[in-house]
Amino acid sequence: MIRLALIIASLTSPAAAMDKPEITFTLKGIPAEDVAPPTIYSNHDGDTFIVQTGSWLIKIRPEGYDAPELRTAQCGREYALALRAKEELTRVLTDARSIEIVQTGTSWDRLLAIVTVDGVPLAHLMGETGFTRVYHASRGREPWCWQSWHRLPFPNPRRG
């Protein structure tokens, strides 16, 4: 593992851009000289965000919490919670003074990582919002739509 301290070049929040957050990566097998200064590129939903470094886009899946799915929501409640979780993750990342990302593995096309924001675990910050919950890999994902009446059809603009 190589530990890199990199400065985020820009963020969407003007207030955050004044005090550019420091981002620290601990990534497996990537030489320091091969990594360009990163920026927060976007967030996919409430539990995945994308960092751009040079021409690379790296999806980060923070460990410790689960957020509702935005693109595959099974009910209106899940979709509404997913939108709020995405907004909260955007707020947390843009208001940050420092972000530390420590890679712990991979999952699908994402890097699994322990993420801390201003010294506080991101899982804790997101859990305080009420739009996410603790994730236990051994139990797997739990549904966000618990009762059959939650599964009634609803308009989801992302589904088409």
N, C-alpha and C positions, 0 to 999 in steps of 0.2 A: 504494500500500500504506500502511496505517496501522498503526503499532505500538502495541499496547495492553499495559499491565502491569496484570493483574487478579489479585486474590486469590481462591483457591478457597474457597468458603464452607464446604464440609464434605467429608469423605472417610469411607469406611467404616471405616478403621483408627483406633482410639482414639489410638494413639501418633502417627499422622500428623496427627490433628485438633488435637493440642496445639500443634504447630508447623505452622500452615497453610502449605502450599506456595504459592509464587508461580507463577502461570501467565502466560506472555507469549505473545501471539498476534501474528503478522504475517499479516493476512488481506487479500485483494484486494477493494477496493470496499465495505468495511463501515465507516461512520463510527463513531468511538469512542463517541459519545453514544448510539448505537443498540444497544450491546452491554451486557447486564447481566453482573454478575460470574458467571463460569462455575463449574460443578462437574463432576467426573468422574461421569457418569451410570451408565455400565456399559461392559463390553467385550464385543464380539460374539464374538470369537475371539482368537487370538494375534496377529493383525495388523490389527485394527480395534477402535477404542474410540469411545465416544460422550461428547461433552461437552454439558452442558445450560447454556444461557445464556438466562435469561428463560423464555419459552415455546418456544424453539427447541432442537431436538436436532440436533447436528451430528456426523456420522460422520467420524472421522479415520482415514485410512489412512497410517500411517507409511511412509516410503520406505526402501529399502535392505535389506529382509529379507522373506522369505516364510514363512508358517506353514501347517501343514496345515489343511484345511477341516474344520470341526466338523459342519456340517449336511449336507455332501455327501461325506463320507468314502467312499472307494472300497474300503477294507479296514480290518481291525481295527487294524493298526499305525498307519495314518493317524489313525483316531479316537482312539486312546490318546495319540498325540503331540499332537493338537489339544487334548485336555483339559489336558495338562500345559502347553502353550504358553499357553492361556488363563489358567491359574492363575498362571503366571510373570508375564504382563503385568499381572494384577491386583496381584500383590505389588509389582512395580516401580512402578506408578503410585501405590499407596497409601503406599508407603514414601518417596516422593519429597519433597524439600524444595522443589524448583523444577522446573517443566516448561516448556519453550519449544517452541512450535508455529509453524513458518513455512510457510505455505501455498505450494505450488509449482504446483498445478493441481487438476484434478478427475478422478475416475475413477468411472464409473457414478454412484452416489448418495453418493459420499464425497469429502472434500477430501483430496488428496494433500498430504503435509507432511513436512518434515524435523523430527523430534521429538528433542529432547535432554532428558535427565533428570539433574538435578544436574550439568550441564555435559558429560555423556557421551552420545553418540548412542544413541538407543533401539535402533537396529539392532545396535550393538555389544553392548549389555547382553543383548538377546534372543538374539544369536548365541552368547554364552557359555553359555547354558542347555543347548544341544544339542537343543532342540526346534524350532528354526527354521533357516533357511539363507539365505545371501546371495541376493538377487533381482536379476537382470539383465533389465530390461524388453525388451532387444533379443532375448533368448533365449526369453522367455515363461516360463510356469509349467512346471516339471518335475514329473512324477508322484511321489507319495510311495509308491506301491505298484509296485515295479519288476518283480516276477516274477509269473507267472500264478497261482501258488499263493497269493499275497497277496490275490487278487481273489475268493477263495471267499466265499460269503454269510456274513454275521455279523450278530448283533443290533445294530441302531443305533436306540436309543430316539427319536432326533430324526426319523427317517424315518417312523415310524408303522406 
